[in-house]
């Protein structure tokens, strides 16, 4: 079954193998040991590392973060940079496994800031390990490869840290496996195995054998050589043997994976004798039994059920095969995050099985499930791709920013060298200048005295000229102001005189026509008019002597003397009827003149001239 092979090849997918340590007795023993009050600081760090790894790789991220936070607190208290970096890297890996790439990048930024001046190769190796992990998850395998290669040679020179060495070589194995490069994937899987053996960690050792098995399966798929198949089966059996030999040091999950790998290789590659088939069935039953007590192991148990269904179909026991596949389907549906690849594979097998049993209705239903899961898988893939693209974009921005900062630092360094060089040149030049100055000093002093005397004389003459020019300019400005004032007074008086002439002319006409004349009313109005006019004239002349000049400046067209008269009357607050009476014209003519004035002053129809005139002298 293609699904089973895909399940095994998950070791080379997006993240480091999920090594789920679910053996409760082992975890409990670690917790009990951590509660020991006589425990050394080094031992505490070791326990925190193991417990956070156990919790993280079994997807129990809350517990993992709890241990990580305690480890960080202890590292800060003890001023232990290496343990602080280890814990922070573990937190970054949790973000990576949850596809929270922006948060993982933030952790990387923190680590770079923390270790910027740290020269410890182990500390920097852990930071670069997380960077490679980040690139690997974003499918940027070239960058991940270069990052691992940048620190691994130096790391391998150190006497310890076998676990990190094993994981780093695992990355190189995984990258080449993704590229279907069997030769190099085997090479790095073997190196990962070597360091896993040196670490003494049996759990890591079983995983290393599983990884080597995947690499050898790639080689067998290319060669189809019986010898390569024999090596593959032997490697897979080795992982099973270690799991059985060290039951208290190898997790049930890894034991189940080792059994599933072996059984799957036998199902897909070996010639199946009755003895091998029986062995495969017993292994599958053992896997299912182990998975019952392992959290998040639905893929493992469903894989075993898939192999059992295949064996049942080969024996033409279709009802048993149907039961196994339905159980596998039900188990996969209990996952928090659905594995749609697995669901599609199981649904496809069920559709084919029902088609073979001629139960076309059920075959059609599961074929619909295949379509449904395919769409959901596509949506899930699109969402994951979107996250990765966003993280890649932000990563490129940071790379450009880092490149810019690096270039800036290099330029600053060059500038410093240049400044030092210029400083030396300046010092030498200053020395020779001083000697030259010493020889010329006497001549310069005499010459300077002569020049100072000439400067003083010239300055005095220039000052006199400037004062004379200022006096003439002030007199000219005064004459201009006086002339303007006289012109304004003449215009205002002329307006007043015109008004009086108009009143006399009006009286004359009324007398000639024997019309009744209210002389007291006329004298009263004229007295008020005189007072208003004199008051306004005083305001214009004393407060705003440039009123008429301002009118001309604000006008878009040239103002005639008659226009200025109208402006003055309007400014005095006279309405249309009063102006018409004074100028002996029709009110309509006054309104037309006001309209023309608004045009000359570029005013709108609804704007008031009276308001505008008072604004320009406010």
C-alpha positions in Angstrom: 0.0 0.0 0.0 1.3 3.4 -1.0 0.0 5.0 2.2 2.1 2.7 4.4 5.3 3.6 2.5 4.4 7.3 2.9 3.9 6.8 6.6 7.5 5.4 6.9 8.9 8.2 4.7 7.5 10.8 7.1 11.0 10.7 8.7 12.3 12.8 5.8 9.4 15.3 5.7 9.1 18.8 7.0 10.5 18.5 10.5 12.9 16.4 12.5 11.4 13.0 13.4 8.8 13.3 16.1 10.4 11.0 18.8 7.4 10.6 21.1 8.6 9.3 24.5 5.5 8.1 26.0 6.8 5.5 28.5 5.1 6.8 31.7 7.4 4.9 34.0 10.5 6.5 32.5 9.0 10.0 32.6 7.9 9.5 36.2 11.3 8.4 37.2 12.8 11.6 35.7 10.2 13.8 37.5 11.0 12.0 40.8 14.7 12.5 40.3 14.1 16.2 39.6 12.4 16.6 43.0 15.6 15.4 44.7 16.8 18.4 46.8 20.4 17.2 46.7 20.5 17.3 42.9 23.3 19.2 41.3 22.7 22.1 38.9 24.2 20.2 36.0 21.9 17.2 36.7 18.9 19.6 36.8 19.8 21.0 33.4 20.1 17.5 32.1 16.7 16.5 33.4 15.0 19.7 32.1 16.5 19.0 28.7 15.2 15.4 28.7 11.7 16.3 30.0 11.2 19.2 27.6 12.3 16.9 24.7 9.9 14.2 25.8 7.0 16.6 26.1 7.8 18.4 22.9 8.2 15.3 20.7 4.9 13.9 22.0 3.1 17.2 21.1 2.6 18.0 24.8 3.7 21.6 24.2 2.2 23.0 27.4 4.3 20.7 29.6 7.3 21.2 27.3 7.1 25.0 27.7 6.8 24.6 31.5 10.1 22.7 31.7 11.7 25.1 29.2 10.7 28.2 31.3 12.2 26.5 34.4 15.4 25.7 32.6 15.6 29.3 31.3 15.1 30.7 34.8 17.8 28.4 36.2 20.2 29.3 33.4 19.8 33.0 34.0 20.3 32.5 37.7 23.5 30.5 37.1 24.6 32.7 34.3 24.8 29.7 32.0 24.6 30.8 28.4 24.8 27.3 26.9 21.8 26.0 28.8 19.9 29.2 28.2 20.5 28.8 24.4 19.5 25.1 24.6 16.2 25.9 26.2 15.5 28.8 23.9 16.2 26.6 20.8 13.8 24.0 22.2 11.1 26.8 22.4 11.8 27.8 18.8 11.4 24.1 17.7 8.0 24.0 19.3 7.0 27.1 17.3 8.3 25.4 14.1 6.4 22.2 14.8 3.2 24.3 15.2 4.0 26.1 11.9 4.2 29.4 13.9 7.1 30.6 11.7 7.0 34.3 12.6 7.3 33.4 16.3 10.2 31.0 15.5 12.0 33.8 13.6 11.5 36.0 16.7 13.2 33.3 18.8 16.1 33.3 16.3 16.4 37.0 16.5 16.6 36.8 20.3 19.3 34.1 20.1 21.4 36.1 17.6 21.2 39.1 19.9 22.1 36.9 22.9 25.1 35.3 21.2 26.4 38.1 19.0 29.7 38.3 20.9 29.8 34.7 22.1 32.7 32.7 20.5 31.7 29.3 22.0 31.3 26.9 19.0 28.7 24.8 20.8 26.5 27.8 21.7 26.7 29.0 18.1 26.0 25.4 16.8 22.7 25.3 18.7 21.7 28.6 17.3 22.6 27.6 13.7 20.8 24.3 14.3 17.6 26.1 14.9 18.3 28.3 11.8 18.7 25.2 9.7 15.5 23.7 11.3 13.7 26.9 10.2 15.0 26.7 6.6 14.2 23.0 6.5 10.6 23.6 7.5 10.2 26.3 4.8 11.5 23.8 2.2 14.6 26.0 1.7 16.9 22.9 1.6 19.9 24.6 0.0 20.0 27.2 2.9 19.5 24.5 5.5 22.3 22.5 3.9 24.7 25.4 3.9 23.8 26.4 7.5 24.5 22.8 8.8 27.8 22.7 6.9 28.8 26.1 8.3 28.9 24.8 11.9 29.1 20.9 11.8 32.9 20.6 11.0 33.7 22.7 14.1 31.1 21.0 16.2 32.4 17.5 15.4 35.8 18.6 16.8 34.3 19.0 20.2 34.5 16.0 22.6 30.8 15.9 23.6 27.4 17.0 22.4 26.8 13.7 20.6 23.1 14.3 20.5 23.4 17.6 18.6 26.0 16.0 16.2 23.5 13.1 15.5 20.6 15.5 14.9 22.8 17.8 12.6 23.8 14.8 10.5 20.1 13.7 10.5 19.3 17.0 8.8 21.8 16.3 6.1 20.4 12.8 5.7 16.8 14.3 5.4 17.8 16.9 2.9 19.5 14.3 0.6 16.6 11.9 1.1 14.2 14.6 -0.1 16.4 15.0 -3.2 16.2 11.1 -3.6 20.0 11.1 -3.3 20.3 7.6 -1.8 24.2 7.6 -1.6 24.5 10.8 0.5 21.4 10.1 2.5 22.9 6.7 3.6 26.3 8.4 4.3 24.8 11.0 6.7 22.3 8.5 8.2 25.3 6.4 9.1 27.1 9.3 10.7 24.0 10.2 12.6 23.9 6.6 13.8 27.5 6.7 14.9 26.9 9.8 17.1 23.7 8.3 18.5 25.6 5.2 19.6 28.3 7.5 21.2 25.5 9.4 23.1 24.3 6.3 24.9 20.7 7.4 24.2 18.9 4.2 23.1 15.9 6.1 22.1 18.0 8.2 19.7 19.7 5.1 18.5 16.5 3.4 17.5 15.5 6.5 15.6 18.9 6.6 13.9 18.4 3.0 12.7 14.9 3.9 11.4 16.4 6.8 9.5 19.1 4.6 8.0 16.4 2.1 7.0 14.6 4.8 5.1 17.8 5.8 3.3 18.5 2.2 2.4 15.0 1.8 1.1 15.7 4.6 -1.4 18.8 2.7 -2.6 16.8 -0.5 -2.9 14.1 1.3 -4.9 16.8 2.3 -7.4 18.8 -1.0 -7.5 16.1 -3.7 -6.8 19.1 -5.7 -5.6 18.3 -8.6 -3.2 21.5 -7.7 -1.3 20.3 -4.2 -0.7 16.9 -5.6 0.4 18.8 -7.9 2.8 20.7 -4.9 4.3 17.5 -2.9 4.6 15.7 -5.8 6.5 18.7 -6.3 8.7 18.8 -2.6 9.6 15.1 -2.6 10.4 15.4 -5.7 12.6 18.3 -4.0 14.5 16.0 -1.2 15.5 13.4 -3.7 16.8 16.1 -5.7 18.7 17.4 -2.6 20.5 13.8 -1.7 21.4 13.2 -5.2 22.9 16.6 -5.3 24.6 16.2 -2.0 26.4 12.4 -1.7 27.1 12.9 0.9 29.9 15.2 3.1 27.7 13.2 3.1 24.4 9.8 4.6 24.1 6.8 2.6 23.1 6.3 4.9 20.2 9.8 4.3 18.8 9.4 0.5 19.4 6.0 0.7 17.5 7.7 2.7 14.6 10.5 0.1 14.4 8.0 -2.7 14.1 5.9 -0.8 11.5 9.0 0.0 9.4 10.1 -3.7 9.4 6.6 -4.9 8.6 6.0 -2.4 5.9 9.3 -3.2 4.1 8.4 -6.9 4.3 4.9 -6.1 2.9 6.2 -4.0 0.0 9.6 -5.5 -0.9 10.0 -9.1 0.4 8.8 -12.4 -1.0 6.1 -13.3 1.6 6.3 -16.8 2.8 3.6 -18.1 5.2 6.2 -17.7 8.0 6.9 -14.0 7.1 3.1 -13.3 6.8 2.5 -14.7 10.2 5.4 -12.6 11.6 3.9 -9.5 9.9 0.5 -10.1 11.5 2.0 -10.6 15.0 4.0 -7.4 14.6 0.9 -5.5 13.5 -1.1 -6.7 16.5 1.8 -5.7 18.7 1.9 -2.2 17.1 -1.9 -1.8 17.7 -1.5 -2.9 21.3 1.5 -0.5 21.9 -0.4 2.4 20.3 -3.3 2.2 22.7 -1.2 3.8 25.4 0.6 6.3 23.2 -0.9 9.8 22.7 -1.0 11.1 19.1 -0.1 7.7 17.6 -3.2 7.3 15.3 -1.0 7.2 12.2 1.0 4.3 13.6 -2.0 2.1 14.6 -3.8 2.9 11.3 -0.6 1.9 9.4 -0.6 -1.5 11.1 -4.3 -1.9 10.3 -3.6 -1.0 6.7 -1.0 -3.8 6.4 -3.4 -6.3 8.1 -6.1 -5.3 5.5 -3.7 -5.9 2.7 -2.8 -9.4 4.0 -6.5 -10.2 4.4 -7.3 -9.1 0.8 -4.4 -11.3 -0.4 -6.1 -14.2 1.5 -9.5 -13.1 -0.1 -10.9 -12.5 3.3 -12.6 -9.2 2.3 -14.9 -8.9 5.3 -11.9 -8.9 7.7 -10.1 -6.5 5.4 -13.1 -4.2 5.5 -13.1 -4.2 9.3 -9.4 -3.4 9.5 -9.8 -0.4 7.1 -12.9 0.9 8.8 -11.1 0.7 12.2 -8.2 2.6 10.6 -10.5 5.2 9.2 -12.2 5.7 12.6 -8.9 6.0 14.4 -7.6 8.6 12.0 -10.8 10.7 12.5 -9.9 11.1 16.2 -6.8 13.2 15.3 -6.9 16.8 16.4 -5.1 17.8 13.2 -6.3 15.4 10.5 -3.8 13.6 8.4 -5.6 13.9 5.0 -2.9 11.9 3.2 -3.7 9.0 5.4 -7.5 9.5 5.3 -7.3 9.7 1.4 -5.3 6.4 1.3 -7.7 4.6 3.6 -10.8 5.9 1.9 -9.4 4.9 -1.5 -8.7 1.4 -0.2 -12.3 1.2 1.1 -13.7 2.4 -2.2 -11.7 -0.2 -4.1 -12.7 -2.9 -1.6 -16.4 -2.1 -1.8 -16.2 -2.0 -5.6 -14.6 -5.5 -5.4 -17.5 -6.6 -3.2 -19.9 -5.0 -5.6 -21.3 -2.7 -2.9 -21.3 0.2 -5.3 -23.2 2.5 -2.9 -20.5 2.3 -0.3 -17.8 2.5 -2.9 -19.4 5.7 -4.2 -19.6 7.1 -0.6 -16.0 6.6 0.1 -15.0 7.9 -3.3 -16.8 11.1 -2.3 -14.8 11.0 0.9 -11.6 10.9 -1.2 -12.7 14.0 -3.1 -13.7 15.7 0.1 -10.4 14.9 1.8 -8.5 15.9 -1.3 -10.1 19.3 -1.2 -9.4 19.7 2.5 -5.8 18.6 1.9 -5.5 21.2 -0.8 -6.9 23.9 1.5 -4.5 22.8 4.2 -1.6 22.8 1.8 -2.5 26.3 0.6 -2.7 27.6 4.2 0.7 26.0 5.0 2.2 27.3 1.8 0.9 30.8 2.6 2.6 30.7 6.0 5.8 29.5 4.5 5.8 32.1 1.8 5.2 34.8 4.4 8.0 33.5 6.6 10.3 33.2 3.6 9.5 36.8 2.6 10.2 38.1 6.1 13.4 36.0 6.2 14.6 37.6 2.9 13.8 41.0 4.3 15.9 40.2 7.4 18.7 38.8 5.2 18.7 42.0 3.2 18.7 44.1 6.3 21.6 42.0 7.8 23.5 42.3 4.5 23.0 46.1 4.6 24.1 46.2 8.2 27.2 44.1 7.4 28.1 46.4 4.5 27.5 49.4 6.7 29.8 47.9 9.4 32.4 47.2 6.7 32.2 50.7 5.4 32.5 52.1 8.9 35.6 50.0 9.4 37.1 51.4 6.1 36.1 54.9 7.1 38.0 54.5 10.4 41.1 53.3 8.6 40.8 56.3 6.2 40.3 58.7 9.1 43.4 57.3 10.8 45.4 57.7 7.5 44.1 61.2 7.0 45.0 61.9 10.7 48.6 60.9 10.1 48.8 62.9 7.0 47.2 65.9 8.8 49.7 65.5 11.7 52.7 65.5 9.3 51.2 68.4 7.3 50.6 70.3 10.5 54.2 69.8 11.5 55.5 71.3 8.3 52.9 74.0 8.4 54.0 75.0 11.9 57.6 75.3 10.8 56.6 77.4 7.8 54.4 79.5 10.0 57.3 80.0 12.4 59.5 81.5 9.6 56.8 83.7 8.2 55.4 84.8 11.6 57.4 88.1 11.8 56.4 89.1 8.3 52.8 88.1 9.0 52.5 90.2 12.2 53.6 93.4 10.5 51.5 92.7 7.5 48.5 92.0 9.7 48.9 95.3 11.5 48.9 97.2 8.2 45.9 95.3 7.0 44.0 95.9 10.2 44.5 99.6 10.0 43.3 99.6 6.4 40.3 97.5 7.3 39.4 99.9 10.2 39.6 102.9 7.8 37.6 101.2 5.2 35.0 100.0 7.8 34.5 103.6 9.0 34.0 104.9 5.5 31.6 102.1 4.7 29.7 102.8 7.9 29.3 106.5 7.0 28.0 105.6 3.5 25.5 103.1 5.0 24.2 105.7 7.5 23.8 108.3 4.8 21.9 105.8 2.6 19.7 104.8 5.5 18.9 108.5 6.2 18.1 109.2 2.6 15.9 106.1 2.4 14.1 107.1 5.6 13.4 110.6 4.3 12.1 109.2 1.0 9.8 106.7 2.8 8.5 109.6 5.0 7.8 111.7 2.0 6.0 108.8 0.3 3.9 108.3 3.3 3.0 111.9 3.6 2.1 112.1 0.0 -0.1 109.0 0.3 -1.8 110.5 3.4 -2.5 113.8 1.6 -3.9 111.9 -1.4 -6.2 109.8 0.9 -7.3 113.0 2.7 -8.0 114.7 -0.6 -10.1 111.8 -1.8 -12.0 111.6 1.5 -12.6 115.4 1.5 -13.7 115.2 -2.1 -16.2 112.5 -1.2 -17.5 114.6 1.6 -17.7 117.7 -0.7 -19.5 115.8 -3.4 -22.0 114.6 -0.8 -22.7 118.3 0.3 -23.0 119.4 -3.3 -25.5 116.6 -3.9 -27.5 117.8 -0.8 -27.5 121.4 -2.0 -28.5 120.3 -5.5 -31.4 118.3 -4.0 -32.5 121.3 -2.0 -32.3 123.5 -5.0 -34.5 121.2 -7.1 -37.0 120.9 -4.3 -37.2 124.8 -3.9 -37.6 125.2 -7.7 -40.5 122.8 -7.7 -42.1 124.2 -4.6 -41.8 120.7 -3.0 -42.2 120.6 0.8 -38.9 120.6 2.6 -38.3 119.2 6.1 -35.2 121.3 6.8 -34.8 120.1 10.4 -34.8 116.5 9.3 -32.2 117.2 6.5 -29.9 119.1 8.9 -30.2 116.3 11.5 -29.3 113.6 8.9 -26.5 115.7 7.6 -25.2 116.3 11.1 -25.2 112.5 11.7 -23.6 112.0 8.4 -20.9 114.5 9.2 -20.1 112.9 12.5 -20.0 109.4 11.0 -17.9 110.6 8.1 -15.5 112.5 10.2 -15.2 109.5 12.6 -14.6 107.1 9.7 -12.3 109.5 8.0 -10.3 109.7 11.3 -10.1 105.9 11.5 -9.0 105.6 8.0 -6.4 108.3 8.2 -5.0 107.6 11.6 -5.5 103.8 12.1 -5.3 102.7 8.5 -3.6 105.4 6.5 -3.1 103.0 3.5 -6.8 102.1 3.1 -7.2 103.4 -0.4 -3.8 101.9 -1.3 -5.0 98.5 0.1 -8.1 98.7 -2.0 -6.1 99.1 -5.1 -3.7 96.3 -4.2 -6.6 93.8 -3.5 -8.4 94.7 -6.7 -7.8 92.4 -9.7 -8.6 95.3 -12.1 -7.8 99.1 -11.8 -10.2 101.1 -9.6 -11.6 104.4 -11.0 -12.1 107.4 -8.8 -15.9 106.6 -8.9 -15.1 103.1 -7.7 -13.2 104.5 -4.8 -16.1 106.8 -3.9 -18.4 103.7 -3.9 -15.9 101.8 -1.7 -15.8 104.7 0.8 -19.6 105.0 1.0 -19.9 101.2 1.5 -17.2 101.3 4.1 -19.1 104.1 5.9 -22.0 101.6 6.2 -24.3 103.3 3.7 -27.0 101.2 2.1 -27.9 101.1 -1.6 -30.6 103.8 -1.2 -28.4 106.2 0.7 -25.6 105.9 -1.9 -28.2 106.4 -4.7 -29.5 109.5 -3.0 -26.0 111.0 -2.4 -24.9 110.3 -6.0 -28.3 111.1 -7.4 -28.5 107.8 -9.3 -30.9 105.0 -9.4 -30.6 102.2 -6.8 -30.3 99.8 -9.7 -27.2 101.6 -10.8 -25.7 101.3 -7.3 -26.4 97.6 -7.3 -24.7 97.2 -10.7 -21.7 99.1 -9.5 -21.5 96.8 -6.4 -21.7 93.8 -8.7 -18.8 95.1 -10.8 -16.8 95.9 -7.6 -17.2 92.3 -6.5 -15.9 91.1 -9.8 -12.9 93.4 -9.5 -12.2 92.1 -6.0 -12.7 88.5 -7.1 -15.6 88.0 -4.6 -18.5 85.7 -4.8 -22.0 86.9 -5.4 -23.0 86.2 -1.8 -20.0 87.9 -0.3 -20.5 91.4 1.4 -18.4 94.3 0.3 -18.8 96.0 3.7 -17.4 93.0 5.4 -14.6 92.6 2.9 -13.5 96.3 3.3 -13.4 96.0 7.0 -11.4 92.8 6.8 -8.6 94.3 4.7 -8.1 97.1 7.2 -8.6 94.9 10.3 
